[in-house]
């Protein structure tokens, strides 16, 4: 059932943002409200420029561009370049799936998720930026894919449940990956410090 993965993961992140983050955290209220709005408006869509657009996709993209606008030009340019690469990969995956579905040998949600995560890890070392380029590149890919399908008069909802499932799964996996990287770095630093202290004592 499409959308089920999104709802489970979205509620999981909402619980973390609402109850587990520190009350004095700057983005606690904004993050929990943003996730809640995504959940509430995910079933609804509007017709714009003869294309059906999910309200969740609009809520998703506005804060992302707001973050990029506040960045320095060089960082913002590179971030947009990374999201552009992910956008092209996202669209290519869907076009291959549409015209040659034989090569989809595994569930599409997992294949697309692995593709997005792999690209984000290769393109970005910053842990937060990885999530941003996945979200931004995917939603831009949705718009481009919808424009391509429009020429063939194929119906496509921008930001559908299938899209939300992919980005939700990608987000939680990349967040887990980032956490493992952080832990490995933390333990590596501590182990090196302990070893140096032992050498001094010896």
Buried (B, 14 or more C-beta within 10 A) or exposed (E): EEBEBBBEBBEEBBEBBBEEBEEEEEEBEEBBEBBBBBBEBBEEBEEEEEBBBBBBBBBBBEBBEEBBEEBEEEEBEBBBEBBBBBBBBBBEBBEEBEEEEEEEEEEBBEBBBBBBBEBBBEBBEEBEBBBBBBBBBBBBBBBBBBBBBBEEEEEBBBBBBBBBBBBBBBBBBBBEBBEEEEEEEEEEEEEEEEEEEEEEEE
